[in-house]
Amino acid sequence: MILDKMAKNHTLRLLHYNVVIVTTGTGEETMGATVTFFIQSSFDPPLITMAIKADSRLYETIRATRYFVANIVERGNHDLAKAFFKPLYLKNNAFGGIPAAPHEAGGAIIEAAPAWLGCKVINIVEEGDHHLVIGEIDTAGVTDEGAEALCLSETGWHYGG
């Protein structure tokens, strides 16, 4: 059987992924970017897995620092996610005017995020054009318990397939 590329693309775009802003680095090198391939992958230990474009500055920094913060984007807050389509750097406690505070282990917590997870990198699987980064959650915070997470399928954006 031959792979039907249109069917593959359509089917992969039916999968649900949360939209998060991943921050990493320290000091003037603290940066953030939107990530859409992001899931929980284990209860014990608490792990998340995300796919990061292998030739990106975000991936390079995560690989070097071995720590990141995943800031959940609230449903309906497309503008926040769009702001980080191109990586932004933390300066004066803001990413281009978006308030944030440095996380003690690296990365930053974005004030507009209703929840966040701090994760130490425990493994990176280097396959394909996006490498899988597996992080163990070691800190977490919630600023809005009633908020729901934005899913890629709700945005009308296509990143996959």
C-alpha atoms as a printed R data frame, in Angstrom:
    type eleno elety resid chain resno       x      y      z
1   ATOM     1    CA   MET     A     1   0.000  0.000  0.000
2   ATOM     2    CA   ILE     A     2   1.308  3.489 -0.862
3   ATOM     3    CA   LEU     A     3   1.138  6.300  1.667
4   ATOM     4    CA   ASP     A     4  -1.570  8.804  0.762
5   ATOM     5    CA   LYS     A     5   0.082 12.086  1.836
6   ATOM     6    CA   MET     A     6  -3.176 14.070  1.818
7   ATOM     7    CA   ALA     A     7  -4.837 11.478  4.068
8   ATOM     8    CA   LYS     A     8  -1.790 11.437  6.361
9   ATOM     9    CA   ASN     A     9  -1.784 15.244  6.689
10  ATOM    10    CA   HIS     A    10  -5.532 15.387  7.321
11  ATOM    11    CA   THR     A    11  -5.408 12.631  9.937
12  ATOM    12    CA   LEU     A    12  -2.404 14.084 11.795
13  ATOM    13    CA   ARG     A    13  -4.151 17.443 11.974
14  ATOM    14    CA   LEU     A    14  -7.037 15.755 13.818
15  ATOM    15    CA   LEU     A    15  -4.741 15.025 16.764
16  ATOM    16    CA   HIS     A    16  -5.063 17.355 19.738
17  ATOM    17    CA   TYR     A    17  -2.071 19.186 21.162
18  ATOM    18    CA   ASN     A    18  -1.945 21.899 23.777
19  ATOM    19    CA   VAL     A    19  -0.455 25.250 22.875
20  ATOM    20    CA   VAL     A    20   2.230 26.315 25.348
21  ATOM    21    CA   ILE     A    21   4.944 28.910 25.512
22  ATOM    22    CA   VAL     A    22   8.174 27.239 26.481
23  ATOM    23    CA   THR     A    23  10.790 29.397 28.163
24  ATOM    24    CA   THR     A    24  14.376 28.385 28.841
25  ATOM    25    CA   GLY     A    25  17.782 29.855 29.550
26  ATOM    26    CA   THR     A    26  19.034 32.235 32.197
27  ATOM    27    CA   GLY     A    27  19.841 35.930 32.454
28  ATOM    28    CA   GLU     A    28  19.973 37.758 29.123
29  ATOM    29    CA   GLU     A    29  19.707 34.404 27.340
30  ATOM    30    CA   THR     A    30  16.233 33.645 28.748
31  ATOM    31    CA   MET     A    31  13.998 33.070 25.754
32  ATOM    32    CA   GLY     A    32  10.508 31.843 24.954
33  ATOM    33    CA   ALA     A    33   8.720 30.384 21.937
34  ATOM    34    CA   THR     A    34   5.347 28.844 21.114
35  ATOM    35    CA   VAL     A    35   5.248 25.040 21.082
36  ATOM    36    CA   THR     A    36   2.295 23.030 19.799
37  ATOM    37    CA   PHE     A    37   3.516 19.418 20.049
38  ATOM    38    CA   PHE     A    38   3.105 19.073 23.835
39  ATOM    39    CA   ILE     A    39   1.575 16.264 25.943
40  ATOM    40    CA   GLN     A    40   1.661 14.592 29.340
41  ATOM    41    CA   SER     A    41   3.460 11.270 28.977
42  ATOM    42    CA   SER     A    42   3.710  9.745 32.491
43  ATOM    43    CA   PHE     A    43   2.067  9.966 35.910
44  ATOM    44    CA   ASP     A    44   4.912  8.467 37.954
45  ATOM    45    CA   PRO     A    45   7.280 10.117 37.572
46  ATOM    46    CA   PRO     A    46   5.355 13.146 36.265
47  ATOM    47    CA   LEU     A    47   6.636 13.597 32.711
48  ATOM    48    CA   ILE     A    48   5.735 15.714 29.745
49  ATOM    49    CA   THR     A    49   6.967 15.223 26.191
50  ATOM    50    CA   MET     A    50   7.242 17.858 23.517
51  ATOM    51    CA   ALA     A    51   8.647 17.967 20.020
52  ATOM    52    CA   ILE     A    52  10.945 20.914 19.296
53  ATOM    53    CA   LYS     A    53  12.261 21.849 15.861
54  ATOM    54    CA   ALA     A    54  15.811 20.500 15.845
55  ATOM    55    CA   ASP     A    55  17.355 23.517 14.099
56  ATOM    56    CA   SER     A    56  15.751 26.111 16.391
57  ATOM    57    CA   ARG     A    57  17.355 28.385 18.968
58  ATOM    58    CA   LEU     A    58  14.794 27.111 21.509
59  ATOM    59    CA   TYR     A    59  15.994 23.531 21.039
60  ATOM    60    CA   GLU     A    60  19.639 24.579 21.224
61  ATOM    61    CA   THR     A    61  19.041 26.419 24.510
62  ATOM    62    CA   ILE     A    62  16.978 23.613 26.080
63  ATOM    63    CA   ARG     A    63  19.669 21.132 25.119
64  ATOM    64    CA   ALA     A    64  22.353 23.303 26.741
65  ATOM    65    CA   THR     A    65  20.502 24.289 29.934
66  ATOM    66    CA   ARG     A    66  18.539 21.048 30.508
67  ATOM    67    CA   TYR     A    67  15.616 23.003 32.003
68  ATOM    68    CA   PHE     A    68  12.456 24.701 30.733
69  ATOM    69    CA   VAL     A    69   9.146 26.167 31.871
70  ATOM    70    CA   ALA     A    70   5.973 25.290 29.960
71  ATOM    71    CA   ASN     A    71   3.509 28.183 30.268
72  ATOM    72    CA   ILE     A    72  -0.016 27.055 29.383
73  ATOM    73    CA   VAL     A    73  -1.836 29.350 26.955
74  ATOM    74    CA   GLU     A    74  -5.448 29.977 27.935
75  ATOM    75    CA   ARG     A    75  -8.239 29.052 25.519
76  ATOM    76    CA   GLY     A    76  -9.029 32.096 23.378
77  ATOM    77    CA   ASN     A    77  -5.678 33.806 23.993
78  ATOM    78    CA   HIS     A    78  -4.404 33.389 20.431
79  ATOM    79    CA   ASP     A    79  -2.573 36.727 20.613
80  ATOM    80    CA   LEU     A    80  -0.277 35.489 23.379
81  ATOM    81    CA   ALA     A    81   0.644 32.375 21.407
82  ATOM    82    CA   LYS     A    82   1.157 34.413 18.208
83  ATOM    83    CA   ALA     A    83   3.492 36.815 20.015
84  ATOM    84    CA   PHE     A    84   5.949 33.947 20.541
85  ATOM    85    CA   PHE     A    85   5.842 32.467 17.011
86  ATOM    86    CA   LYS     A    86   9.303 33.992 16.649
87  ATOM    87    CA   PRO     A    87  11.387 33.576 19.799
88  ATOM    88    CA   LEU     A    88  11.417 36.479 22.257
89  ATOM    89    CA   TYR     A    89  14.020 37.259 24.908
90  ATOM    90    CA   LEU     A    90  13.343 38.297 28.493
91  ATOM    91    CA   LYS     A    91  14.416 41.871 29.191
92  ATOM    92    CA   ASN     A    92  13.387 43.923 32.230
93  ATOM    93    CA   ASN     A    93  10.980 41.164 33.326
94  ATOM    94    CA   ALA     A    94   9.095 41.128 30.030
95  ATOM    95    CA   PHE     A    95   9.124 39.367 26.691
96  ATOM    96    CA   GLY     A    96   8.537 42.258 24.294
97  ATOM    97    CA   GLY     A    97   6.070 43.908 26.686
98  ATOM    98    CA   ILE     A    98   4.587 40.615 28.004
99  ATOM    99    CA   PRO     A    99   5.287 40.528 31.776
100 ATOM   100    CA   ALA     A   100   7.196 37.528 33.112
101 ATOM   101    CA   ALA     A   101   9.360 36.589 36.071
102 ATOM   102    CA   PRO     A   102  12.525 34.488 35.909
103 ATOM   103    CA   HIS     A   103  12.170 30.939 37.250
104 ATOM   104    CA   GLU     A   104  14.876 30.024 39.770
105 ATOM   105    CA   ALA     A   105  16.076 27.023 37.695
106 ATOM   106    CA   GLY     A   106  15.852 28.706 34.281
107 ATOM   107    CA   GLY     A   107  13.241 29.979 31.889
108 ATOM   108    CA   ALA     A   108  10.496 32.316 33.017
109 ATOM   109    CA   ILE     A   109   6.902 32.301 34.222
110 ATOM   110    CA   ILE     A   110   4.598 34.381 32.030
111 ATOM   111    CA   GLU     A   111   2.048 36.362 34.067
112 ATOM   112    CA   ALA     A   112  -0.741 35.762 31.512
113 ATOM   113    CA   ALA     A   113  -0.363 31.964 31.770
114 ATOM   114    CA   PRO     A   114  -3.110 30.423 33.922
115 ATOM   115    CA   ALA     A   115  -0.724 27.615 34.885
116 ATOM   116    CA   TRP     A   116   2.866 26.554 34.320
117 ATOM   117    CA   LEU     A   117   5.189 23.578 34.756
118 ATOM   118    CA   GLY     A   118   8.911 23.741 35.497
119 ATOM   119    CA   CYS     A   119  10.747 20.728 34.077
120 ATOM   120    CA   LYS     A   120  14.228 19.297 34.149
121 ATOM   121    CA   VAL     A   121  15.161 17.553 30.922
122 ATOM   122    CA   ILE     A   122  15.689 13.845 31.511
123 ATOM   123    CA   ASN     A   123  15.972 12.674 27.904
124 ATOM   124    CA   ILE     A   124  16.086 13.930 24.346
125 ATOM   125    CA   VAL     A   125  15.285 11.619 21.443
126 ATOM   126    CA   GLU     A   126  17.045 12.942 18.369
127 ATOM   127    CA   GLU     A   127  14.968 11.594 15.488
128 ATOM   128    CA   GLY     A   128  13.370 13.491 12.621
129 ATOM   129    CA   ASP     A   129  13.180 17.239 12.084
130 ATOM   130    CA   HIS     A   130  11.653 17.732 15.561
131 ATOM   131    CA   HIS     A   131  13.427 16.137 18.504
132 ATOM   132    CA   LEU     A   132  11.467 14.779 21.460
133 ATOM   133    CA   VAL     A   133  12.285 16.477 24.736
134 ATOM   134    CA   ILE     A   134  11.134 14.600 27.834
135 ATOM   135    CA   GLY     A   135  10.924 16.663 30.981
136 ATOM   136    CA   GLU     A   136  10.225 15.708 34.570
137 ATOM   137    CA   ILE     A   137   7.991 18.207 36.346
138 ATOM   138    CA   ASP     A   138   9.675 19.559 39.475
139 ATOM   139    CA   THR     A   139   7.742 22.814 40.043
140 ATOM   140    CA   ALA     A   140   4.278 24.025 39.074
141 ATOM   141    CA   GLY     A   141   1.999 26.977 39.579
142 ATOM   142    CA   VAL     A   142  -1.617 27.950 38.978
143 ATOM   143    CA   THR     A   143  -2.918 31.516 38.707
144 ATOM   144    CA   ASP     A   144  -6.400 30.770 37.347
145 ATOM   145    CA   GLU     A   145  -8.014 27.453 38.327
146 ATOM   146    CA   GLY     A   146 -11.023 28.071 36.059
147 ATOM   147    CA   ALA     A   147  -9.000 28.563 32.877
148 ATOM   148    CA   GLU     A   148  -8.941 26.004 30.075
149 ATOM   149    CA   ALA     A   149  -5.940 25.302 27.871
150 ATOM   150    CA   LEU     A   150  -5.801 26.349 24.232
151 ATOM   151    CA   CYS     A   151  -5.567 23.406 21.818
152 ATOM   152    CA   LEU     A   152  -3.979 23.686 18.400
153 ATOM   153    CA   SER     A   153  -7.133 22.292 16.758
154 ATOM   154    CA   GLU     A   154  -9.113 25.304 18.068
155 ATOM   155    CA   THR     A   155  -6.820 27.899 16.509
156 ATOM   156    CA   GLY     A   156  -7.307 27.290 12.783
157 ATOM   157    CA   TRP     A   157  -3.498 27.084 12.518
158 ATOM   158    CA   HIS     A   158  -1.926 24.058 10.841
159 ATOM   159    CA   TYR     A   159   1.301 22.808 12.291
160 ATOM   160    CA   GLY     A   160   1.549 19.147 11.506
161 ATOM   161    CA   GLY     A   161   0.924 16.636  8.813
